Every structure is written in structure tokens, then in C-alpha cells.
Amino acid sequence: MKKILVIEDDLPVRENILELLEAEAFDAIGAENGAVGVQMARKHLPDLILCDVMMPELDGHGVLATLRTEPATAAIPFIFLTAKADKTDFRQGMNLGADDYLTKPCTADELLGAIAARLQKQAVATEQYTTALNQAQEQLNQLIRHDSLTGLPNRLALRERFTEILAQASQANHLVTILLIHLNRFNRINDSMGYQVGDLLIQTMAERIVACVQPIDSVIRLNPEQFIVILSHSEQNQAAAVAQLVLDRLSIPFVLEGQEIFITTSIGITTHTDAADNVDLLIKQADAAMQTAQKQSGNHYEFYASGMTVGSLNQFLLEANLRHALERSEFQVYYQPKVSLVTGEIVGAEALIRWFSSSQGFVSPVDFIPLAEETGLIVPLDEWVMTTVCTQAKQWQLADLPPLQVAVNLSGLQFHQTDLTERVTQILQRTELEPQYLELELTESVIMQNTDATIKKLDQLKTLGIQIAIDDFGTGYSSLSYLKQFSFDTLKIDRCFVQNISCDSKNAAITTAMIQMAHDLDLKVIAEGVETNSELAFLQQQACDEMQGYFFSRPVPAPEFEQLLVTGKRLAD
């Protein structure tokens, strides 16, 4: 039953209209003036409103203007009833959004005809709106279940697709196999070549993968660097053939924006069984097999085998715990002294992060740093370390201890953040540490990703007064003549060249050359990983500036490092 609100201050007219409408099976309600009419419209939300124009306090134009501004009542069909036949009055009402205009007195047929026309028009509009709404909902469902970059089904659609394919395969007594395809070192591609190239790479990868499977199979983008292929009926040899085809197609160079890009991929394969009948377990198994394949140096596939899951589950657990470690205050900063080879005194420290997980105990940086880089968690982690280190260095200064230069390692992901300089500036301002006491350590691989951008970023940091060190020198590009274009202050010789330096002539020659060339470029030289007295003696003989290593001290928590400063520990004469 359609509900109609009649707003009319003339009681006999209002009662006649209500009686007529009730006789026509409408649910009719009345309001004696404009103000009451607005309140009733808000409360009852009628299907149509009949309203007099000339009323005291709030006239019909005021009622319409009010209702049209409120979302709940804005679309209600509105018919004016008026004794005035003035064109100006008519135009004003229509401009406010009236749907029709009847001049009193009007016949019952005229009134009912106008009401029927407006309700029919409203029904059509409602049907169109409902259709459009349903279409929009379908489009939304399509969007949220598909990857916007590749157009492939995404993780939300994975369970549905697996259930559909499994049901079909079960009826035909076929096996369902899952391939997990992992793009190795995708973060490095994004960091070095930009996200636009990375997006193009993923799109082209998706096209090549889809071309390798049958229309009845499904290709799904699981996450930024992983795809899932669900093979609806395949034996082990068929799955292996598909995996090898994918590897072959993806090993062909990608030419994107004029650049030739080579990638490696690793594939893990698992097959549905009664013991593994849900997609989550199958993905874990495929991921475990993929990690085994990764150890084969890329472009390799492995089938899941019993025993692989332990490592895979540990990896899932490690990532889950890593995501909460900062908020749980599970990280600590350790400090390894840097010692002058001239005076024997502590002149600085390198900050090293340690993770003491509440559920897994001590977790080696070798295990969690790569995971932090892969997941992007390294950025907030780096920022936390820098803030903690700067705060600690300032506290030592306030305790009247000798001012030291503290070094913080920067990941490639953090270094290439566009607002790095601003973030470092804010940290220095918050902690009140003078810039010359902060040193940022970068590896060769980081600075060589985009030389023009690196030079600009280093110049910005140097302008702040910060010191810059190149870490693990000699393990990457090893060209001082090339690296001299960058604004470095310090060169750190990697421990692999220092070990057994007194009896390894090749390492001795390389280290001697590094020290000499660095000094020629006015760089300070620090040798890492010094563990024996003979290594120390050789470095002193070659005029190396500083050392760090277990020979003097392991990395230690801040209180123990402070004790080293208080007691004035130094190299033995």
C-alpha cells in the first residue's frame, strides 16, 4: 500500500482529500501546516506528498526546499495544490523541484491521475536505480575479487576458484595441482628501476603465465611477487611440463620502456589429496616446495615432499611475529666499538639490531633482515633503529662521556624513500643530536642501483652534516675509481679480506691496495672483523685508521658499551 502525505491547512479540504485517497486504497496521512508536514515526512517517508502552497509560518515552497536538501526525503515525488494560477508562482515551485502543479479546485480524476503518473514515474526510476545498483554491486564484486594490475583473480577469489575446480575434478576423478610461482628479488627491481617498470613486468609475466595453461585452469595473483596456477586435471608429469614451460617463457628477456630485464623464478608444486584438502594447506605446501626450489639459484621447480612443511610453517610464523615485534618492544640495539689504530681509544660505534622474540627466542639477523626487506617492514625498523641510536648517543653526551660517532646501517628500501632526508632531519631534531655524530652506512649494491639518484640523495644528506660510509667494500663492484664520484667519508673493508690477512698474500695485497687508494681519495678506512693480534698488527703497519671486531669487543647492549667508555678500555699498547 502506497503512503501519501497531505499537507493542507484548510481542514475540510484536507479531510476530503484524505477520504478520497483512502477510498482508493492508499495509506493517507495528514498534516495541518508546513512545519508539521516536514516532521511527518521525515518520520514516515511517504511515497508521495500533496502540499498546499499558501500556508502560515512555513509555506509550501519552504516545505519543498527543506525536504529537497535532506537525503532521506529529497527524491519523494511532490505535487503542489494551489488556488493561485500565477505563472511566477508555478515557475518558482518547479524550480524548487516540484514534480507537478494542480490548481484548486481540481476534480478527483485530475488528482488521482496526477498521483498515478508520479507514482508510475517513481516506480520506473526506482527500478532503474535498483538495476544500476545491482550492476554496480556486481562490478564491485568483480573488482574486489580481481587484481587491478593484471585483471587476474586475486587472493579473495582463490578459495572460490579452488572449490569450483575441485568439485569438477572430483566428479571426473581427476587430480587438482597447485603451482606457486615466485618472482625472485622483485623488490630489487622496484627499487632500482621504479614501480612503473615493476608494474609492466608483472603485467607481462601474467600474460606469459596465462598463455602456458589451458582455459579450464586458473591463474591467480596471490601477492605482489607470487602467482598461483590451479591445474584442474594433471598427473605429476603434466604438472612438471607446465612448470617447465612457465620457467622457459619467463626466462625470455622482458623489454620494458626500452630496457631489457632478466628475471628468475622459483616454482613450488603440490597436489590435492585427502590429507590436504583445503587451499590454505596446499598453498603452504607449495610455498615450502618453492623455498626449496629457490635454493637452486632460480629458474627451478620442486614438488612438495613430506618434511618441507616445517620450514615453511616456521617462515609463516616468523613473518607473523616480525609484524608485531616492534609494538611488543622485542628489538634491541647492540653496539660494536670502533677503535682508533693510532690512539687505541674507542672513537665510535656501529649499531646492530637484535631480535629477542617472546615466542621464538633469539632470532638471528640473517633470518629476519631479509624477511623484513621482502615484506617492507625494514623501513619502519630502520627508522626505529636510527631514532633509538640518536637518542642513546645524546644521552651519553649528557652523561659527560666522550662524544662518539654512531653508525646506522640503511637498507636499500629505506635509502630510496623519497622523504629520507626529511625523516633523518626530523629524527635529529627530536633527539637533539648534532648531525656530525651520525654516520649512515650503505652497501655497494644499494648505491649502484641508480647512480644519478644516489648522488643527489648523498649530497642532500651531506648538506645536513651527516657522515656517509660505504660498507662491506670489495664484495660488490670494487672500483674505487668509479665510486669516487659519490660523497663518502669512510670506506669499510669487509671482513672476508681481513681474515687470515697475515698469511694470505692475496688478501694482504688487496687490503693494502684498498687502504692506499682510499687514503688517496681522502677517505677514512675502517677494517671489519678483526679477530687476531696478527690481523691487528698488519692493519696498523698499513696505516689503517680504525678497526672493529671481536679482538676488541663483540657487539654489546647499550649499558655494557657505556661501561667500556666509563672504564676507558683501549687497545693494549
C-alpha positions in Angstrom: 0.0 0.0 0.0 1.4 3.3 -1.1 1.6 6.0 1.6 0.7 9.6 0.7 1.2 12.6 3.0 -1.3 15.5 2.6 -0.1 18.9 3.9 -3.0 21.3 3.9 -4.0 23.9 6.5 -7.7 24.0 5.3 -9.3 21.3 7.4 -12.3 20.5 5.1 -10.0 20.3 2.1 -7.5 18.1 3.9 -10.3 15.7 5.1 -11.9 15.5 1.6 -8.5 14.5 0.1 -7.7 12.0 2.8 -11.2 10.4 2.4 -10.7 10.2 -1.4 -7.2 8.6 -1.1 -8.4 6.1 1.5 -11.2 5.1 -0.8 -8.6 4.4 -3.5 -6.7 2.1 -1.1 -3.9 4.5 -0.3 -2.4 4.8 3.2 -3.2 8.5 3.6 -1.9 10.7 6.5 -2.5 14.4 7.0 -0.6 17.4 8.4 -2.2 20.7 9.3 0.7 23.0 8.4 4.1 23.1 6.8 6.2 22.6 9.9 4.2 19.5 10.9 4.4 18.3 7.4 8.2 18.4 7.3 8.3 16.4 10.6 5.9 13.8 9.3 7.7 13.5 6.0 10.9 12.8 8.0 9.2 10.3 10.2 7.0 8.3 7.7 9.0 8.8 4.5 5.8 8.7 2.3 5.8 7.5 -1.3 4.3 10.9 -2.4 3.5 14.3 -0.9 0.5 16.6 -1.7 1.1 20.1 -0.4 -0.7 23.4 -0.4 1.3 26.4 -1.4 -0.3 29.1 0.8 0.1 28.2 4.4 1.1 30.3 7.5 4.5 30.0 9.2 6.1 27.6 6.6 4.5 27.7 3.2 4.6 25.0 0.5 7.8 26.4 -1.1 9.6 26.3 2.2 8.4 22.7 2.8 9.7 21.6 -0.6 13.0 23.5 -0.2 13.6 21.8 3.2 12.8 18.3 2.1 14.9 18.5 -1.1 18.0 19.3 0.9 17.7 16.2 3.1 18.9 12.8 1.5 16.1 10.8 3.0 13.3 12.9 1.5 15.0 14.5 -1.5 13.6 12.1 -4.1 10.0 11.8 -2.8 7.5 12.9 -5.5 6.0 16.3 -4.6 2.8 17.7 -6.0 1.7 21.3 -5.3 -2.0 22.1 -4.7 -2.8 25.8 -5.0 -5.6 28.2 -5.6 -3.2 30.6 -7.4 -2.8 30.2 -11.2 0.1 32.7 -11.4 2.9 31.6 -13.8 5.6 33.1 -11.5 4.3 31.0 -8.6 4.2 28.0 -10.8 7.8 28.6 -12.1 9.1 29.1 -8.5 7.7 25.8 -7.4 9.1 23.9 -10.4 12.5 25.5 -9.9 12.5 24.2 -6.3 11.9 20.6 -7.6 8.2 20.1 -7.6 7.0 17.2 -9.8 3.6 18.6 -10.6 1.3 21.5 -10.0 -2.5 21.3 -9.6 -4.8 24.2 -9.3 -7.6 24.1 -6.7 -10.3 23.2 -7.1 -9.5 20.1 -9.1 -11.5 17.0 -9.8 -10.9 13.6 -8.3 -9.9 12.2 -11.6 -7.3 15.0 -12.1 -5.9 14.5 -8.6 -5.8 10.7 -8.9 -4.4 10.9 -12.4 -1.5 13.2 -11.3 -0.8 10.8 -8.4 -0.8 7.7 -10.6 1.5 9.4 -13.1 4.0 10.4 -10.5 4.0 7.0 -8.7 4.5 5.3 -12.0 7.4 7.5 -12.9 8.9 6.9 -9.4 8.5 3.2 -9.8 10.3 3.3 -13.1 13.1 5.4 -11.6 13.3 3.0 -8.6 13.6 0.0 -10.9 16.3 1.7 -12.9 18.1 2.7 -9.7 17.8 -0.9 -8.4 19.1 -2.3 -11.7 22.0 0.2 -11.7 22.7 -0.6 -8.0 22.8 -4.3 -8.7 25.1 -3.8 -11.7 27.4 -1.6 -9.5 27.4 -4.3 -6.9 28.4 -6.9 -9.5 31.1 -4.6 -10.7 32.3 -4.1 -7.1 32.4 -7.8 -6.5 34.4 -8.2 -9.7 36.8 -5.5 -8.7 37.5 -6.8 -5.2 38.0 -10.3 -6.4 40.4 -9.4 -9.2 43.8 -7.8 -9.2 43.6 -4.3 -10.6 47.0 -4.5 -12.3 46.7 -7.8 -14.2 43.0 -8.4 -14.2 43.5 -11.9 -12.8 41.5 -13.3 -9.9 43.2 -12.3 -6.6 43.6 -13.9 -3.2 39.9 -13.3 -2.3 38.8 -15.3 -5.3 41.3 -18.1 -4.7 39.1 -20.1 -2.4 36.1 -19.9 -4.7 38.0 -20.9 -7.8 39.7 -23.8 -5.9 36.3 -25.1 -4.6 34.8 -24.9 -8.1 37.7 -26.7 -9.8 37.9 -29.3 -7.0 34.2 -30.1 -7.4 34.5 -30.5 -11.1 37.7 -32.6 -10.8 36.2 -34.9 -8.2 33.3 -35.7 -10.4 35.7 -36.7 -13.2 38.1 -38.4 -10.8 40.9 -36.0 -11.7 43.7 -34.6 -9.6 44.0 -30.9 -8.8 47.5 -29.4 -8.7 48.7 -26.1 -7.4 51.8 -24.3 -8.7 53.1 -21.4 -6.7 55.3 -19.1 -9.0 57.6 -16.7 -7.1 59.4 -13.8 -8.8 62.8 -13.7 -7.2 64.1 -10.3 -6.0 61.1 -8.3 -7.1 61.8 -5.6 -4.5 65.2 -5.0 -6.1 63.6 -4.5 -9.5 61.2 -2.0 -8.0 63.9 -0.2 -6.1 66.4 0.1 -9.0 64.1 0.6 -11.9 61.0 2.1 -10.4 57.5 0.9 -9.7 56.2 1.7 -13.2 58.6 -0.8 -14.8 57.8 -3.2 -12.0 54.1 -3.0 -12.8 54.8 -3.5 -16.5 56.9 -6.6 -15.6 54.1 -8.1 -13.5 51.5 -7.5 -16.3 53.7 -9.1 -18.9 54.5 -12.0 -16.6 50.8 -12.6 -16.1 50.2 -12.7 -19.8 53.0 -15.2 -20.3 51.8 -17.5 -17.5 48.2 -17.4 -18.8 49.5 -18.5 -22.2 51.1 -21.6 -20.6 47.9 -23.1 -19.2 44.5 -24.4 -20.6 41.3 -22.3 -20.4 39.9 -24.7 -17.8 42.8 -23.9 -15.5 43.1 -20.8 -13.3 45.9 -18.2 -12.9 45.6 -16.1 -9.7 47.8 -13.3 -8.5 48.4 -14.2 -4.9 50.5 -11.2 -3.8 52.9 -8.7 -5.4 55.5 -11.2 -6.4 53.6 -14.5 -6.5 51.1 -16.2 -8.8 49.1 -19.3 -8.2 48.2 -21.7 -11.1 45.4 -24.3 -10.4 45.6 -27.2 -12.8 42.2 -28.9 -12.9 43.4 -32.3 -14.1 47.0 -33.2 -14.3 49.3 -36.0 -13.4 52.8 -35.3 -12.0 54.5 -35.4 -15.4 51.9 -33.0 -16.8 52.4 -30.5 -13.9 56.1 -30.7 -14.4 55.7 -29.9 -18.1 53.6 -26.9 -17.3 56.1 -25.7 -14.7 59.0 -26.1 -17.1 57.0 -24.2 -19.8 56.4 -21.3 -17.4 60.1 -21.2 -16.4 61.1 -21.2 -20.1 58.7 -18.4 -21.0 59.7 -16.3 -18.1 63.4 -16.7 -18.7 63.0 -14.9 -22.1 64.1 -11.3 -21.5 61.5 -8.7 -20.9 61.9 -5.4 -22.9 60.1 -2.7 -21.0 60.4 1.0 -21.7 63.5 0.3 -23.8 65.2 -1.7 -21.0 66.0 -5.4 -21.2 65.2 -7.1 -18.0 66.1 -10.7 -17.0 64.3 -12.4 -14.1 64.5 -15.7 -12.3 61.5 -17.5 -10.9 61.0 -20.4 -8.5 58.0 -22.7 -8.6 56.6 -25.0 -5.8 54.2 -27.7 -6.8 51.7 -29.7 -4.7 48.7 -31.9 -5.5 45.4 -32.2 -3.7 45.0 -35.3 -1.6 42.5 -36.5 1.0 45.1 -35.5 3.6 45.5 -32.0 2.1 42.0 -31.0 1.0 41.9 -27.2 1.7 43.6 -24.5 -0.2 45.4 -22.9 2.7 47.3 -26.1 3.5 48.1 -26.6 -0.2 49.5 -23.1 -0.5 51.7 -23.7 2.5 52.9 -26.9 0.9 53.6 -25.2 -2.4 55.4 -22.4 -0.6 57.6 -24.9 1.2 58.4 -26.5 -2.2 59.1 -23.1 -3.7 61.6 -22.2 -1.0 63.4 -25.4 -1.7 63.4 -24.5 -5.4 64.8 -21.1 -4.5 67.9 -22.7 -3.1 68.7 -24.0 -6.6 69.7 -20.4 -7.7 66.5 -19.7 -9.5 64.6 -20.9 -12.6 63.8 -24.2 -10.9 60.7 -26.1 -9.7 60.2 -28.6 -6.9 57.4 -30.9 -5.9 56.3 -30.8 -2.3 57.6 -33.6 -0.2 57.0 -34.6 3.4 59.3 -32.7 5.7 59.3 -29.5 3.8 56.4 -28.0 5.7 58.3 -27.4 8.9 60.5 -24.8 7.3 57.5 -23.3 5.5 55.4 -23.0 8.7 58.4 -21.6 10.5 58.7 -18.9 7.8 55.0 -18.0 8.2 55.3 -17.9 11.9 58.5 -15.8 11.7 56.8 -13.2 9.4 53.7 -13.1 11.7 55.9 -12.5 14.8 58.0 -10.0 12.9 55.0 -7.8 12.1 54.3 -7.4 15.9 57.9 -7.3 17.2 58.2 -3.5 17.1 55.0 -2.9 19.1 56.0 -5.6 21.6 59.4 -3.9 22.1 61.2 -7.1 21.2 64.1 -5.4 19.4 67.3 -4.2 21.0 70.2 -2.2 19.6 73.7 -3.6 20.3 76.8 -1.5 19.8 80.2 -2.7 18.5 83.1 -0.3 19.2 85.1 1.3 16.5 88.7 1.7 17.7 91.4 4.1 16.5 94.5 2.2 15.4 96.6 5.3 16.3 95.4 6.0 19.8 93.8 2.7 20.7 90.7 4.5 22.0 87.1 3.9 21.3 86.1 6.6 18.7 82.7 5.4 17.6 80.3 2.5 17.4 78.2 0.6 14.8 74.6 0.0 15.8 73.4 -3.6 15.1 69.8 -4.7 15.7 69.0 -7.8 17.7 65.6 -9.6 18.0 64.5 -11.4 21.1 61.2 -12.8 20.2 58.8 -13.6 23.0 57.7 -16.8 21.3 60.8 -17.9 19.3 63.6 -16.6 21.5 66.7 -15.1 19.8 66.3 -14.7 16.1 69.4 -14.2 14.0 69.6 -11.1 11.8 70.5 -13.5 9.0 66.9 -14.9 9.3 64.8 -11.8 9.9 66.6 -9.0 8.0 65.9 -10.5 4.5 62.3 -11.1 5.5 62.0 -7.5 6.7 63.3 -6.3 3.4 61.0 -8.6 1.5 57.9 -7.5 3.4 58.8 -3.8 3.5 59.0 -3.9 7.3 62.6 -2.8 7.1 61.6 0.8 6.6 59.9 1.3 10.0 62.6 -0.9 11.5 65.4 1.2 10.1 63.6 4.4 11.4 63.2 2.9 14.9 66.9 1.9 15.0 68.0 5.4 13.9 65.8 7.1 16.5 67.0 4.7 19.2 70.6 5.2 18.3 70.5 9.0 18.1 68.6 9.2 21.5 71.3 6.9 23.1 74.2 8.9 21.7 72.7 12.1 23.0 72.2 10.5 26.5 75.9 9.5 26.5 76.9 13.1 25.7 74.7 14.4 28.5 76.4 12.0 30.9 79.7 13.7 30.1 81.1 10.7 28.2 83.3 11.5 25.2 81.1 12.4 22.1 81.1 9.5 19.7 80.1 9.0 16.1 77.4 6.3 15.9 76.8 4.4 12.6 73.5 3.1 11.4 73.0 0.7 8.5 70.5 1.8 5.9 68.6 -0.8 3.8 68.2 -0.1 0.1 64.4 0.3 0.6 64.9 2.9 3.2 67.7 4.8 1.3 65.5 5.1 -1.8 62.5 6.5 0.1 61.8 9.9 -1.4 61.5 11.6 2.0 64.6 10.0 3.6 66.4 13.4 4.1 63.3 14.9 5.8 62.9 11.8 8.1 66.6 12.0 9.1 66.3 15.7 9.8 63.2 15.1 12.0 65.0 12.4 14.0 68.0 14.6 14.6 65.8 17.5 15.7 63.7 15.3 18.0 66.7 13.7 19.7 68.8 17.0 19.6 71.8 15.1 18.3 74.2 17.1 16.2 74.5 15.7 12.6 78.2 15.2 12.7 77.8 12.4 15.3 75.5 10.3 13.0 77.0 8.1 10.3 74.9 6.2 7.7 76.4 3.0 6.3 75.4 1.9 2.8 76.4 -1.2 0.8 77.8 -1.1 -2.7 74.7 -2.8 -4.1 72.5 -0.1 -2.7 74.3 2.9 -4.1 74.8 1.4 -7.5 71.1 0.8 -8.2 70.5 4.3 -9.6 73.7 6.4 -9.6 72.1 9.7 -10.5 69.5 9.5 -7.8 72.2 8.2 -5.3 74.5 11.1 -6.0 71.6 13.6 -5.4 70.5 11.8 -2.2 74.0 11.6 -0.8 74.6 15.3 -1.5 71.4 16.1 0.5 72.5 14.0 3.4 76.0 15.5 3.4 74.5 19.0 3.4 72.9 18.1 6.7 76.4 17.4 8.1 75.9 13.6 8.3 78.8 11.3 7.7 78.5 8.6 5.0 80.3 5.3 4.9 80.4 2.6 2.2 80.1 -0.8 4.0 81.5 -4.2 3.0 83.7 -2.7 0.4 85.2 -5.2 -2.0 82.3 -7.6 -2.1 80.4 -5.8 -4.9 81.6 -3.5 -7.7 85.1 -3.0 -6.2 86.0 0.1 -8.2 87.3 3.0 -6.2 87.9 4.9 -9.3 84.1 4.6 -10.1 82.9 5.2 -6.6 84.9 8.4 -6.1 82.0 10.3 -7.7 80.0 9.7 -4.6 80.2 11.8 -1.5 81.7 9.3 1.0 83.6 10.0 4.2 84.5 6.4 5.1 85.3 3.1 3.5 84.8 -0.1 5.4 86.8 -3.1 4.3 84.8 -6.3 4.5 85.9 -9.0 7.0 86.4 -11.5 4.2 89.6 -9.6 3.2 90.8 -9.2 6.8 90.6 -12.8 7.8 94.0 -14.5 7.9 95.5 -11.4 6.3 98.9 -12.1 7.8 99.2 -15.5 6.0 97.1 -14.9 2.9 99.2 -13.0 0.4 96.2 -12.3 -1.9 94.1 -10.8 0.8 97.1 -8.8 2.1 97.7 -7.3 -1.3 94.1 -6.4 -1.9 93.7 -4.8 1.6 96.9 -2.8 1.2 95.7 -1.5 -2.2 92.3 -0.6 -0.8 93.8 1.4 2.1 96.2 3.2 -0.1 93.6 4.1 -2.8 91.1 5.2 -0.1 93.6 7.5 1.5 94.4 8.9 -1.9 90.7 9.9 -2.1 90.8 11.4 1.4 88.6 8.6 2.8 88.9 7.2 6.3 89.4 3.4 6.3 87.9 1.0 8.9 88.6 -2.7 8.8 85.8 -5.0 9.9 86.0 -8.4 11.5 89.4 -8.1 13.2 89.8 -11.2 15.4 93.5 -11.8 15.9 96.6 -9.8 17.1 98.4 -10.6 13.8 95.5 -9.1 11.8 95.6 -6.0 14.0 99.4 -5.7 13.6 99.2 -5.9 9.8 96.5 -3.2 9.7 98.5 -0.9 11.9 101.5 -1.4 9.7 99.4 -0.4 6.6 98.2 2.8 8.4 94.5 1.7 8.5 92.6 4.3 10.5 90.2 2.3 12.6 89.1 -1.3 13.3 86.2 -3.2 14.8 85.9 -6.8 15.6 85.8 -9.5 18.3 89.5 -8.9 19.0 88.4 -5.8 20.9 84.7 -6.4 21.6 81.7 -8.2 20.4 78.5 -6.1 19.8 77.1 -5.4 23.3 73.9 -3.8 24.7 74.0 -0.1 25.5 74.7 -0.4 29.2 77.8 -2.7 28.6 79.0 -0.3 25.9 78.7 2.5 28.3 80.9 0.6 30.7 83.6 0.3 28.1 83.5 4.1 27.8 83.5 4.7 31.5 86.4 2.4 32.2 88.3 3.8 29.2 89.0 0.5 27.6 91.6 0.7 24.8 93.8 -1.5 22.7 96.8 -2.9 24.5 100.0 -0.9 23.8 
